Amino acid sequence: MSDALPISHKRKLIIERIAASAKRAGLNNNQVLTAVSKMQPDFKIKEMISAGQKVFGENRVQESQARWGKTFKHIRNDIELRLIGPLQSNKALDAVKLFDVIETLDRMSLAKALVRAADKHGSLPSLLVQVNTGEEKQKSGVRPSQLPLFLSELKKEYNIKPAGLMCIPPLKEAASPHFWLLKKLTEEYGMEVTSMGMSNDFEVAIEMGSTHVRVGSALFGSRI
Protein backbone atom coordinates (compact mmCIF):
# COMPACT_ATOMS: atom_id res chain seq x y z
CA MET A 1 0.00 0.00 0.00
CA SER A 2 1.37 3.40 -1.01
CA ASP A 3 2.97 5.54 1.70
CA ALA A 4 1.40 8.56 -0.03
CA LEU A 5 -2.11 7.59 1.07
CA PRO A 6 -3.39 9.28 4.24
CA ILE A 7 -3.29 7.01 7.28
CA SER A 8 -7.06 7.34 7.73
CA HIS A 9 -7.57 6.03 4.18
CA LYS A 10 -5.16 3.14 4.71
CA ARG A 11 -7.07 2.15 7.83
CA LYS A 12 -10.37 2.28 5.97
CA LEU A 13 -9.00 0.04 3.21
CA ILE A 14 -7.61 -2.48 5.70
CA ILE A 15 -10.95 -2.65 7.53
CA GLU A 16 -12.71 -3.22 4.20
CA ARG A 17 -10.28 -6.03 3.34
CA ILE A 18 -10.87 -7.64 6.73
CA ALA A 19 -14.63 -7.52 6.17
CA ALA A 20 -14.28 -8.99 2.67
CA SER A 21 -12.09 -11.81 3.97
CA ALA A 22 -14.61 -12.65 6.67
CA LYS A 23 -17.42 -12.65 4.12
CA ARG A 24 -15.52 -15.01 1.80
CA ALA A 25 -15.09 -17.42 4.70
CA GLY A 26 -18.72 -17.12 5.79
CA LEU A 27 -17.72 -15.58 9.11
CA ASN A 28 -19.17 -12.74 11.13
CA ASN A 29 -17.21 -9.52 10.68
CA ASN A 30 -16.17 -9.10 14.33
CA GLN A 31 -12.41 -9.37 13.95
CA VAL A 32 -10.21 -6.88 15.81
CA LEU A 33 -7.60 -4.81 14.00
CA THR A 34 -4.51 -4.26 16.15
CA ALA A 35 -2.44 -1.37 14.80
CA VAL A 36 1.20 -2.28 15.35
CA SER A 37 2.69 1.01 16.48
CA LYS A 38 6.13 -0.23 17.52
CA MET A 39 8.92 2.08 16.32
CA GLN A 40 6.44 4.42 14.62
CA PRO A 41 6.74 8.18 15.17
CA ASP A 42 4.20 9.76 17.48
CA PHE A 43 2.64 11.89 14.75
CA LYS A 44 1.56 8.74 12.91
CA ILE A 45 0.06 7.33 16.09
CA LYS A 46 -1.85 10.56 16.57
CA GLU A 47 -3.21 10.35 13.02
CA MET A 48 -4.28 6.76 13.58
CA ILE A 49 -6.08 7.66 16.81
CA SER A 50 -7.81 10.54 15.02
CA ALA A 51 -8.97 8.05 12.39
CA GLY A 52 -10.76 6.09 15.12
CA GLN A 53 -8.25 3.35 15.91
CA LYS A 54 -8.55 2.12 19.50
CA VAL A 55 -6.37 -1.02 19.65
CA PHE A 56 -2.58 -0.79 19.40
CA GLY A 57 0.22 -3.35 19.60
CA GLU A 58 3.65 -2.56 20.99
CA ASN A 59 6.83 -4.60 20.96
CA ARG A 60 8.89 -3.15 23.80
CA VAL A 61 7.93 -2.15 27.31
CA GLN A 62 10.32 0.80 27.59
CA GLU A 63 9.24 2.38 24.30
CA SER A 64 5.61 1.86 25.26
CA GLN A 65 6.06 3.53 28.64
CA ALA A 66 7.40 6.67 26.99
CA ARG A 67 4.59 6.78 24.47
CA TRP A 68 1.51 5.67 26.40
CA GLY A 69 2.65 6.66 29.87
CA LYS A 70 3.66 10.17 28.82
CA THR A 71 2.91 11.42 25.28
CA PHE A 72 -0.56 9.87 25.04
CA LYS A 73 -1.24 9.46 28.74
CA HIS A 74 -4.28 11.76 28.52
CA ILE A 75 -6.12 9.28 26.28
CA ARG A 76 -4.63 6.03 27.59
CA ASN A 77 -7.93 4.92 29.15
CA ASP A 78 -9.58 5.08 25.72
CA ILE A 79 -7.03 2.74 24.16
CA GLU A 80 -6.57 -1.03 24.36
CA LEU A 81 -2.85 -1.68 24.50
CA ARG A 82 -1.44 -5.09 23.62
CA LEU A 83 2.13 -6.29 24.13
CA ILE A 84 3.07 -8.37 21.09
CA GLY A 85 6.83 -8.61 21.58
CA PRO A 86 8.93 -10.85 23.86
CA LEU A 87 8.77 -9.97 27.54
CA GLN A 88 11.67 -10.35 29.97
CA SER A 89 10.65 -11.46 33.44
CA ASN A 90 12.35 -8.45 35.02
CA LYS A 91 9.98 -6.19 33.05
CA ALA A 92 6.87 -8.01 34.24
CA LEU A 93 5.71 -5.36 36.70
CA ASP A 94 6.09 -2.56 34.16
CA ALA A 95 4.17 -4.62 31.61
CA VAL A 96 1.37 -5.47 34.04
CA LYS A 97 0.97 -1.80 34.92
CA LEU A 98 0.84 -0.65 31.29
CA PHE A 99 -0.77 -3.28 29.07
CA ASP A 100 -4.34 -4.51 28.82
CA VAL A 101 -3.25 -7.70 27.03
CA ILE A 102 0.06 -9.56 26.95
CA GLU A 103 0.19 -11.84 23.90
CA THR A 104 3.58 -13.44 24.45
CA LEU A 105 3.39 -15.68 27.51
CA ASP A 106 5.74 -18.53 26.66
CA ARG A 107 7.34 -19.95 29.82
CA MET A 108 6.52 -20.74 33.42
CA SER A 109 9.14 -18.35 34.81
CA LEU A 110 7.36 -15.48 33.05
CA ALA A 111 4.00 -16.66 34.38
CA LYS A 112 5.46 -16.59 37.89
CA ALA A 113 6.81 -13.07 37.37
CA LEU A 114 3.48 -11.85 35.99
CA VAL A 115 1.52 -13.29 38.91
CA ARG A 116 3.89 -11.65 41.39
CA ALA A 117 3.58 -8.37 39.51
CA ALA A 118 -0.20 -8.66 39.50
CA ASP A 119 -0.18 -9.18 43.27
CA LYS A 120 1.68 -5.88 43.65
CA HIS A 121 -0.35 -4.00 41.05
CA GLY A 122 -3.73 -5.43 41.95
CA SER A 123 -4.73 -6.89 38.59
CA LEU A 124 -3.43 -9.12 35.81
CA PRO A 125 -3.80 -8.29 32.10
CA SER A 126 -5.51 -10.72 29.79
CA LEU A 127 -2.93 -13.27 28.63
CA LEU A 128 -2.31 -15.13 25.38
CA VAL A 129 0.17 -17.95 24.97
CA GLN A 130 2.59 -17.55 22.09
CA VAL A 131 2.85 -20.82 20.18
CA ASN A 132 5.97 -21.55 18.14
CA THR A 133 4.07 -23.31 15.36
CA GLY A 134 7.19 -23.60 13.20
CA GLU A 135 9.26 -24.96 16.10
CA GLU A 136 12.01 -22.47 15.24
CA LYS A 137 14.98 -22.52 17.60
CA GLN A 138 15.51 -18.76 17.43
CA LYS A 139 11.86 -17.85 18.05
CA SER A 140 9.99 -17.52 21.32
CA GLY A 141 6.91 -19.58 21.99
CA VAL A 142 5.64 -22.88 23.32
CA ARG A 143 5.95 -25.77 20.90
CA PRO A 144 2.58 -27.29 19.95
CA SER A 145 3.51 -30.64 21.48
CA GLN A 146 4.31 -28.93 24.79
CA LEU A 147 1.16 -26.81 24.90
CA PRO A 148 -1.05 -29.29 26.83
CA LEU A 149 1.46 -29.56 29.68
CA PHE A 150 2.11 -25.81 29.68
CA LEU A 151 -1.59 -24.97 29.96
CA SER A 152 -2.03 -27.58 32.67
CA GLU A 153 0.87 -26.15 34.68
CA LEU A 154 -0.44 -22.59 34.30
CA LYS A 155 -3.75 -23.69 35.76
CA LYS A 156 -2.25 -25.83 38.52
CA GLU A 157 0.51 -23.47 39.69
CA TYR A 158 -1.04 -20.03 39.15
CA ASN A 159 -4.71 -20.58 38.31
CA ILE A 160 -4.13 -18.90 34.95
CA LYS A 161 -6.46 -19.65 32.05
CA PRO A 162 -5.20 -17.80 28.97
CA ALA A 163 -7.75 -16.05 26.79
CA GLY A 164 -6.21 -17.46 23.64
CA LEU A 165 -3.16 -18.17 21.51
CA MET A 166 -0.86 -16.17 19.25
CA CYS A 167 1.61 -17.19 16.57
CA ILE A 168 4.10 -15.74 14.10
CA PRO A 169 4.64 -18.19 11.21
CA PRO A 170 8.15 -18.74 9.81
CA LEU A 171 9.05 -16.10 7.22
CA LYS A 172 10.02 -18.57 4.52
CA GLU A 173 7.02 -20.87 4.83
CA ALA A 174 3.40 -20.63 3.75
CA ALA A 175 1.42 -19.16 6.62
CA SER A 176 -1.76 -21.20 6.08
CA PRO A 177 -0.69 -24.44 7.83
CA HIS A 178 0.43 -22.45 10.86
CA PHE A 179 -2.83 -20.52 10.99
CA TRP A 180 -4.80 -23.75 10.66
CA LEU A 181 -2.85 -25.31 13.52
CA LEU A 182 -3.29 -22.32 15.82
CA LYS A 183 -7.03 -22.15 15.18
CA LYS A 184 -7.32 -25.88 15.80
CA LEU A 185 -5.51 -25.50 19.13
CA THR A 186 -7.64 -22.57 20.30
CA GLU A 187 -10.78 -24.54 19.56
CA GLU A 188 -9.40 -27.69 21.19
CA TYR A 189 -8.74 -25.83 24.44
CA GLY A 190 -11.93 -23.78 24.39
CA MET A 191 -10.26 -20.41 23.95
CA GLU A 192 -11.84 -17.31 22.43
CA VAL A 193 -8.88 -15.41 20.98
CA THR A 194 -6.74 -16.40 18.00
CA SER A 195 -4.16 -13.70 17.28
CA MET A 196 -2.60 -14.36 13.92
CA GLY A 197 -2.03 -12.53 10.67
CA MET A 198 0.11 -9.49 9.87
CA SER A 199 0.40 -7.00 7.00
CA ASN A 200 1.29 -9.59 4.34
CA ASP A 201 -1.09 -12.36 5.34
CA PHE A 202 -3.94 -11.02 7.48
CA GLU A 203 -6.59 -11.84 4.87
CA VAL A 204 -5.57 -15.51 4.86
CA ALA A 205 -5.55 -15.46 8.65
CA ILE A 206 -9.07 -14.01 8.79
CA GLU A 207 -10.34 -16.68 6.42
CA MET A 208 -8.81 -19.33 8.68
CA GLY A 209 -10.46 -17.99 11.82
CA SER A 210 -8.27 -15.25 13.25
CA THR A 211 -10.03 -13.03 15.77
CA HIS A 212 -7.21 -10.47 16.02
CA VAL A 213 -4.85 -9.37 13.24
CA ARG A 214 -1.69 -7.37 13.88
CA VAL A 215 -1.06 -4.90 11.06
CA GLY A 216 1.82 -2.43 10.98
CA SER A 217 3.42 -1.42 7.68
CA ALA A 218 0.19 -1.75 5.69
CA LEU A 219 -1.35 0.85 8.01
CA PHE A 220 1.51 3.18 8.84
CA GLY A 221 3.77 2.80 5.83
CA SER A 222 7.53 2.66 6.12
CA ARG A 223 9.11 3.50 9.45
CA ILE A 224 10.93 6.80 9.57
C-alpha positions, -999 to +999 in steps of 0.1 A: +000+000+000+014+034-010+030+055+017+014+086+000-021+076+011-034+093+042-033+070+073-071+073+077-076+060+042-052+031+047-071+022+078-104+023+060-090+000+032-076-025+057-109-026+075-127-032+042-103-060+033-109-076+067-146-075+062-143-090+027-121-118+040-146-127+067-174-127+041-155-150+018-151-174+047-187-171+058-177-156+091-192-127+111-172-095+107-162-091+143-124-094+140-102-069+158-076-048+140-045-043+161-024-014+148+012-023+153+027+010+165+061-002+175+089+021+163+064+044+146+067+082+152+042+098+175+026+119+148+016+087+129+001+073+161-019+106+166-032+103+130-043+068+136-061+077+168-078+105+150-090+080+124-108+061+151-083+033+159-085+021+195-064-010+196-026-008+194+002-033+196+037-026+210+068-046+210+089-032+238+079-021+273+103+008+276+092+024+243+056+019+253+061+035+286+074+067+270+046+068+245+015+057+264+026+067+299+037+102+288+029+114+253-006+099+250-012+095+287-043+118+285-061+093+263-046+060+276-079+049+292-096+051+257-070+027+242-066-010+244-028-017+245-014-051+236+021-063+241+031-084+211+068-086+216+089-108+239+088-100+275+117-103+300+107-115+334+123-084+350+100-062+330+069-080+342+057-054+367+061-026+342+042-046+316+014-055+340+010-018+349+008-007+313-008-033+291-043-045+288-033-077+270+001-096+269+002-118+239+036-134+245+034-157+275+057-185+267+073-199+298+065-207+334+091-183+348+074-155+331+040-167+344+055-166+379+068-131+374+035-119+360+015-133+389+039-116+414+036-084+395-002-087+395-002-092+433+017-059+436-004-040+411-037-054+419-047-069+386-034-091+358-038-083+321-055-107+298-029-133+286-023-151+254+002-179+250+026-176+221+029-208+202+060-216+181+041-233+154+072-236+132+093-250+161+120-225+152+150-225+176+155-188+174+119-179+180+100-175+213+069-196+220+056-229+233+059-258+209+026-273+200+035-306+215+043-289+248+012-268+249-011-293+268+015-296+297+021-258+297-016-250+300-020-276+327+009-261+347-004-226+343-038-237+358-022-258+385+005-235+397-010-200+391-047-206+383-041-189+350-065-197+321-052-178+290-077-161+268-062-175+236-032-182+215-009-162+193+016-172+166+041-157+141+046-182+112+082-187+098+091-161+072+100-186+045+070-209+048+034-206+037+014-192+066-018-212+061-007-244+078+004-225+109-028-205+110-048-237+107-028-253+135-033-223+158-070-221+152-073-259+158-055-255+191-076-226+203-108-245+196-094-277+212-087-258+244-119-238+244-103-204+240-118-173+224-089-154+210-067-164+180-042-137+173-026-144+139-020-125+107+001-095+099+004-070+070+013-096+043-011-124+053-039-110+075-066-118+049-056-155+049-055-155+087-091-140+088-103-167+064-088-193+087-105-180+118-083-153+132-100-130+158-072-105+160-048-094+132-017-074+139-011-049+111+018-024+110+034-014+077+002-018+057-013+008+080+015+032+088+038+028+058+075+027+061+091+035+095+109+068+096 
